[in-house]
């Protein structure tokens, strides 16, 4: 099988990523300097990265590029799109939050932002989380295709009937104006099963996504089998990984000695 040789630069960066991965995993043992270093590095790099992204994808194309036909010394008032100065001023006003005396100024742009965002978000959330769910539960049952092409086929009449009955049963469970007895209790209990299935599926999907991220990090740690650079430089491979794992072994040894000292004094 043909393999590619990893360059020294790629090797160093990949080894750094592996070291940071192990540093984050070390928190499973306890909080330690390696975890804190990796955590602070992630926060700092992420903040710097998103600042650059916001500059190049936000301010530059949506503000400065639209005002570039004007003059800076005239505050771009001679630009053909001079009204873009207004949101720029509102953005600058938010920086007054750092002043105890003038922090009240920032309330105006924040109030405008929250008002606009709320007006945009509420109809969108109603459509995606309420109306779309209602439409899905009120579809016509395909009685002529009740079983569909397979078990729980979404085009089958059985699946559509199950969605409708499950929705009604879940609503019955949250109806507290009547005591849950008799047939009403049975329907509400079926609604509990529907809710638990929904919560379990949602939780399982979340766990699956996290396990997928975990598997990707483990694959990065498996450097030796991914390329032939280890064959061309086995000494470098063993030396670097000896240092990486040696640090964590040393950390565990130091903590074990400290634990023995506390046990003797207790």
Secondary structure as UniProt FT lines:
FT   HELIX           8..25
FT   HELIX           26..28
FT   HELIX           33..54
FT   HELIX           55..64
FT   TURN            65..66
FT   TURN            68..69
FT   HELIX           72..74
FT   TURN            75..78
FT   TURN            80..83
FT   HELIX           84..93
FT   HELIX           94..98
FT   TURN            100..102
FT   HELIX           103..105
FT   HELIX           106..125
FT   HELIX           126..131
FT   HELIX           132..137
FT   HELIX           143..145
FT   TURN            148..149
FT   TURN            151..152
FT   TURN            154..155
FT   HELIX           157..173
FT   HELIX           182..221
FT   TURN            224..226
FT   HELIX           229..232
FT   HELIX           234..265
//
